[in-house]
């Protein structure tokens, strides 16, 4: 039996940020990074925040009820790094609600761009500068700029779905090593640099999603509003993806993320809500995501520990997705 959806207490108040008069990136404008932490690695989070703070004008860290070791590391980082502001929520608000806290603070202060980051993502030293160069070369063309991803555990570099495929079937294209890949169907939230005007136009993240498929839903809203996305090959982000393990199947390597049953349930619930809301507009994406669901069920049952519990959680999430309002309902 899986746990019920959490009902967290009220979040902590967001800090009053100060937007500087001059940016580290004059051709881009002021940038505020929003980092959501949840039981982050206490030994490494300070270094990741320092790497990030060197590239942006302000960092808002929103912690979702982490343990004392993580909180102590975050407090130490905030004291050592003047650009870092810290919000300590009493409990887990969910990824979307925490992102909204940081985004609201950055918007209120008047920052021109918002950079979303996970607590286990590490930007290359010039990641934001590489994103800024694209804005300088194509001023105003894109409302969201995303880096090329690397999975440090496996060394893999994931590709991106684009609408430029055969018929309704989208094409998965590799991330460019340089230049840009324009108009992917979606990108992940971590590493996404979003124009503040675009955020104001489409509103906050879907807090009722809690976690998983937040970024897909947000990208769909952005593109529906006429905002273009681009992946920047010269910008690199090392991004952890679950607790990955490699398995040999018929001579090929199959990677498993090993998410907990609760995450499996959230993925299933939210993906079904997106199918219902956006499937007609993105039929190729929906077909590929349906195939991904089938593959996920096979992986958890055949290769992962607690496969039966995870499969049960997936089926429960699908039932909840059918019973829930579609994702185009009120935010």
N, C-alpha and C positions, 0 to 999 in steps of 0.2 A: 504494500500500500504506500502510495506517495503522499508527501506532506501537502497540506492545503496551500493555496497562494498566500504569501505573507501579507499582513496588514501592518505596515510599520508605523511607529509613532511619527509625530510631526517632525519635519527635517529641521536641521539647525539653520539659523539665519545666514544668508550669504554675506560676504564682506563687501564693503564699499571700496571698489577699486578706483585707482587713479590712472587715467589714460595719459601717457606722456605726450608732450608736444611734438617730439621727434621720435621716429621709429628706427629700429635697427635696420629696417629694409625700406628706404625712402621711396622706391618705386612701387612698393606694395602698400604701405601704410601700416598702421599699428596692428599688432597681432597679440591676442590673448589666448594662451593654451588652457584647455580644460581637461584635467586629469582626474578620472574616477578611480579610487583605490578601494580594494576589498581584500583584506588579509594579504596584502602585497608582501613580497619578500623583503623583510626588514633589512637584510644585509645589502640589498642591491637597489632599493628604491631611491635612496639619497643620490647615488651616482646617476641614475636615469633622470631624476629631476634636475640635477646640475647640468647635464648635457642638454636638456630641453631649455632650461632657463637661459643658457648662453645664446639661444637662437630666437627668442621671442621677447616681447616687451613686458609681459606679465604671465604668471602661471597661477591658475586657481586649482587647488587640489581639493576635491570633494571626497571625503572618506565615508564609506558606508558601514560604519560600526565594526571596524577592525579590532583585533586584539591589542594588548598593551605594547607588545614589541613593535608592531607596525606603527602605532600611533606615536610612540617615542621617536622612531626614525623619522616620521613625518614632521614632528615638532622640531627636531634637530635641523632638518633640511630647511624648514621655514625660517628658522633663526639664522641660519648660515647664508641663505640666499634671499636678498632683499626683494627680488621679483616674485617670490612665492607667497601666496596667501592660502590659508588652510581653513577648510570647513569640516567640522567633525560632526557627522550625523550620529544620533544615538543608536541607530540600528540600520539594517540594510533597506534603503529606500528603493532599490532597483537601479539598474544602470541608467535607464532613460530619465528617471526623476532626478538622479544626481547630475547627469549631464545638463539637464534643464536648469538646475540651480546655478551651475557655473556659467552657462551660456547667458542666463538672465543678468548675472552680475557684469559680465563683459559687455553686453549690449547696453546696459544702463550707464556704463562708464564711457561709452562712445567708441569702443575699439572698432576698427574697420574690418578685421578678419578674426575668425574663431578657429582654433586648431584643436580638434578632439583627439585625445590620447588615452589608451588603456594603460594600466599600471605595469603591464609586462611587455610593453613595446619600447624599443630603443631606437631613436632616430640617428641616422648618420650625421656627422658633424655639420654637414652643409645641406641637410634635407630642406629646411625652410628656405634657405637661399636659392636652392634649385627650383622650388615652387615659385618663389618670387620672380625668378627670371622668366618664367612662362607668362606671368601677368604683365611683365614689362614688354615682352615680345608680342603679346596678344591682349592689349589693354581692354578690360571689360568683356572679353569673349566668354570667359568661364566663371561660373559662380562657385564651383567646387573643384579644387585641385588635390589629387591624391598621389601618394608616392608609390613606387614599385615596392612590393612586399618580398621579404625573405623569411622563411621559417627556419630559425637557427637550429632547432632540434634535428631537422631532416635535411637541411640545405636546399629544400625545394623553393622554387619561385613560382607562385601561382599565377595563372592567367586571368583574363577578364572576359566576361560575356559582352558581346556587342550585338547590335541589331542587324549587322551587315552579314547575314548568313544566307542559307538557301531557303527560299520561301519564308515560312514563319519560324523556321528553326534558327535560333541565334548562333553566332559563331564564337567559339572560345579562342581568343587570341592571346599569345604570350605577351607579357609586359615588356615594353621596349627597354633596351639598355640605355638608350638616349632618345631625346625627342619626346613626343607625346602620343598617347593613344586617346583620341577624342571620342566622346559619347559612349562610354561603357554603359551597360544597362544599370549596374550599380557598383559601388565600391564599399569597402568596410569603413566603419566610422573612425577607427584608430588611424591617425595620420591624415585625416581629411581636413583640409584648410577651406573653410566655408566663408564666403562673403557675408558680412553682417546684413546687408540689404536682402540677401536671399533668405536668411534665417527669419528676418522680420516678415518677409512675404509669405512664408509657408508655416510659420509658427514653430512650437517646440517639438521635441521628440514625443512619441507615444508612450506616456508613462504607464498606461495600462498593459503594455507589452512586457514590462518589467525587464526582460533581457531576451536577446535573440531576435533576429529579423528587424530590429530597430533601424539599422542602416539601410536595409533594402527598402523598407516602407518609406523612409525619409528621402531616399534617392528618387523613388517613384513620385513623391510629392514635388520634389524640386523640378524634375524634368517635366511634369505636368504643368508646372508654372512657367515653363520656358527657360529654366536654368540649365546651362550645359555643364557637363562633367568632363574631366580629363585626367588621365593617369600620366604622371611625369616620370619618365624612365631614369632621369639623372638624380631624382630624389629617392632615397632608399630608407626603408623602415624595417628593422628586424622585429617580427611579430610572432609571439608564442601562440600556438593554437592547441589549447587543451594539453593533455598529458599524452603526447603522441607515442605510439609504439608501431614498429614495423613488423609485418608478417609476410612470409613467402607463400604465395598461392599460385599453383600451376606455373611456377617459374617466374612470377612477377612479384614485385613488392607492393603490398597493400598497406596503407597507413590508416590507423585508427586514432580518433581523438580521445576516446575513453571518458566522455562526459558522464556526469552523474545522472541518475534517473530523472531528477528534477529538471536538469537542462534538456534532456531528451523530450520531456513532456512540454517544456516551454517552446522548443523548436517546432514541434508538431502542431501545437495550438496556434502559434503565430503564423506559421507558413500556411495553414489552412485558411486563416482569416485573410491573408494576402491573396491567396488564390481566388477567394470569393469576391474580393474588392477590386483586384487589379488584373485578374486572369484574362479578361477580354481585351484589355489594352496591351498586355504583355503575354500573349499565348505561348510564344516560344520559350520564354523564361519559365512559365508555369509547367510546361511539358518537361523541361530539363529538371526543374525542382521536384516534380513527381518522380522522375527517375532517380534523383538523389535520395529521396525518401526510401525507395525500394532498396537501394544500395545500402543505406544506413541500417535498415532493418536486418539485412543479411549480415552486415559487419558486426552488429551488436550481438546477434544470435550465434554467429559462427566463430567470431574471433575475440570478443571482449569478455571480460569478467562480468558477472551479474547480468548476462544477456537477457535472461527471461524477465527480470525486473525492469530493464531498460525498454524492452519491447512492449511490456505492459504499460509503461509510462508513455510511450509513443502513442499507443492506441487510445489511451485516456486523453492525451493532448489533442488528438484528432477529433474525438467526440466533443471536447470542450470548444474546439475551433468551429465546429458545426453549430454549436449552441450559442456561441458568442456573437455579438454584433460584428459585422464585417469591418475591416480596417479602415474603410472610408467614413465610418461613423464619426461623431464629434470627438475631438481630441481630448 
